[in-house]
Amino acid sequence: MCCVWTFAELVTEQEKQMPLEKYQIDEPHYRRSFTARFFDGVLCGYLFCAATFGSVVGALWATGYLEMWIPPQF
């Protein structure tokens, strides 16, 4: 446990020595617009849902339970 506390103390000392204002990006041309961030969030949600639904359907098809969802073809 002494290694963990030593590492934590070392990180705290390094944080005190670093001027964080130098590394923060506050300039407006570096910030992305709300629409771009919103579009990224929507796209990420869509891809997650599509992957999850695709995995569920694939598992049902692989185990043979998908046949009951397919309408009969005469």
PyMOL commands that set and color helices and strands:
alter all, ss='L'
color gray80, all
select helices_A, chain A and resi 2-17+20-22+28-30+34-63+66-68
alter helices_A, ss='H'
color red, helices_A
deselect
rebuild
show_as cartoon
